Amino acid sequence: MHVPLNPDAVLDAMEALGNMMKEEPDSLARAILGHFFFVYIHPYMDGNGRTARFTMNSQLVTSGYPWVVVPLERREQYMKALEKASVEEDISEFAEFVLSLIATAR
């Protein structure tokens, strides 16, 4: 149901995302928000998730957290949490999902 931004808005939105990533002191917040907002902004149908998960993991690993992978059997839960964050403006379920991945990866 999420409709990505108009391609004309992507440059400004990516700049805002970059600024948020630089200014956010909490690495978990950077990882979760960086993943979510990249997918939210990106207007293309392919490559969003891989790039967003790499962004998330780069923030996690450089802060001492484990690299996480979304297991195939939890993909539907992952997609529903992202959709809820995008459509209902409620990122809590997505944040809890990511935190559960970190907990099981340790």
C-alpha positions, 0 to 999 in steps of 0.5 A, a space after each residue: 500500500 505504501 507509495 514511494 516518494 515522487 522521484 523529484 523529491 528523492 534527492 532532498 529526502 536522501 539529503 535529509 536522511 543523510 543528515 539524520 544519520 550523521 546527527 543521530 547519536 544512538 546507533 540502534 536508532 540510526 540502524 532502524 531509522 536508516 533502514 526504514 527511511 531508505 525504503 520509504 524514500 526510494 522510488 524503485 521496486 528492486 534493490 530497496 530492501 537489500 540496500 536498506 538491510 546493508 545500511 542497517 547492518 553497517 550501523 549495527 556492526 560498527 557499533 558492536 552489534 551482530 550482523 542480522 539476516 531476515 530469515 525467509 520464514 519471517 519475511 512476511 512479518 518483516 514486510 508487514 512491519 515495514 508496511 505498517 510503519 509506512 502506511 500507519 506511521 507507526 515504526 514500533 513494530 518494525 523496531 521490535 522486529 529488528 531488535 528481535 533479530 539482534 537478540 537471536 543473532 547474539 
